[in-house]
């Protein structure tokens, strides 16, 4: 099971089987579009980068499963991770400054 200091790892959907299945379905649907649509209709839509979107889907499929930040996964320089390690906390909620923590403003 993924473990992190902030508690977000346990709720992460990026490498869940359901998410990966959804990514694969969207990619398959895009691959099945007729060549005419890809060349004429989709490329004409300059306000939506279809090729970048497809590359994003491929990125999700190619990334290794994250082990959580306590096992060297996640972002290397995450401010939450750095703070917890500096304060020798195993979980953010154990910290005396948890309620006013600026690192957790988005959680």
C-alpha positions in Angstrom: 0.0 0.0 0.0 1.2 3.5 -0.8 2.2 5.6 2.1 2.9 9.3 2.3 3.1 11.9 5.1 0.1 14.0 4.0 -2.4 11.2 3.4 -2.9 11.9 -0.3 -1.2 8.7 -1.5 -3.9 6.5 -0.2 -6.5 8.4 -2.3 -4.3 8.7 -5.5 -6.1 7.3 -8.5 -3.2 7.7 -11.1 -2.2 4.0 -11.0 -5.5 2.5 -10.0 -6.8 -0.2 -12.3 -10.0 1.7 -13.0 -8.1 4.9 -14.0 -5.7 3.0 -16.2 -8.6 1.2 -17.9 -10.3 4.6 -18.5 -7.1 6.0 -20.0 -6.8 2.9 -22.3 -10.4 3.3 -23.5 -10.0 7.0 -24.3 -6.8 6.2 -26.2 -8.5 3.3 -28.1 -11.4 5.6 -29.1 -9.0 8.2 -30.4 -7.1 5.5 -32.4 -10.4 4.4 -34.0 -11.3 7.8 -35.3 -11.2 7.8 -39.1 -8.1 9.3 -40.6 -10.2 12.0 -42.3 -11.4 13.3 -38.9 -7.9 13.2 -37.5 -6.5 15.1 -40.4 -9.3 17.6 -41.0 -11.6 18.0 -38.1 -9.3 17.5 -35.1 -6.2 19.3 -36.5 -8.4 22.3 -37.4 -9.2 22.8 -33.8 -6.3 24.9 -32.8 -7.7 25.6 -29.4 -7.4 22.0 -28.3 -4.0 20.2 -28.7 -5.1 16.7 -29.7 -1.6 15.4 -30.1 -0.6 16.7 -26.7 -3.7 15.1 -25.2 -2.8 11.7 -26.7 0.8 12.1 -25.5 -0.6 12.7 -22.0 -2.6 9.5 -22.2 0.5 7.6 -23.2 2.4 9.2 -20.3 -0.2 7.8 -17.8 0.1 4.4 -19.3 3.9 4.3 -19.3 4.6 5.6 -15.8 5.6 3.1 -13.2 3.3 2.6 -10.2 4.0 5.1 -7.5 5.1 3.6 -4.2 4.3 6.8 -2.2 6.7 9.4 -1.0 7.8 7.4 2.1 9.1 4.8 -0.4 10.9 7.2 -2.7 7.8 7.8 -4.9 6.1 11.0 -5.6 7.7 14.4 -6.1 11.3 14.5 -4.9 11.1 18.0 -3.6 7.6 18.1 -2.3 7.3 20.7 0.5 5.1 18.4 2.6 7.6 15.6 2.4 10.6 17.8 3.1 8.8 19.4 6.1 7.7 16.1 7.6 11.2 14.6 7.3 12.8 17.7 8.8 10.4 17.6 11.7 10.8 13.8 12.1 7.0 13.3 11.7 5.6 10.0 10.4 2.3 11.7 9.5 1.4 15.4 9.1 -1.5 15.2 11.4 0.9 14.3 14.3 2.6 17.7 13.9 1.7 20.5 16.4 1.5 22.9 13.5 -0.9 20.8 11.4 -4.0 23.0 11.7 -2.1 26.1 10.5 0.3 24.4 8.1 1.0 26.3 4.9 2.1 23.2 3.1 -1.3 21.6 3.5 -3.4 24.5 2.2 -4.7 22.6 -0.8 -5.4 19.3 1.0 
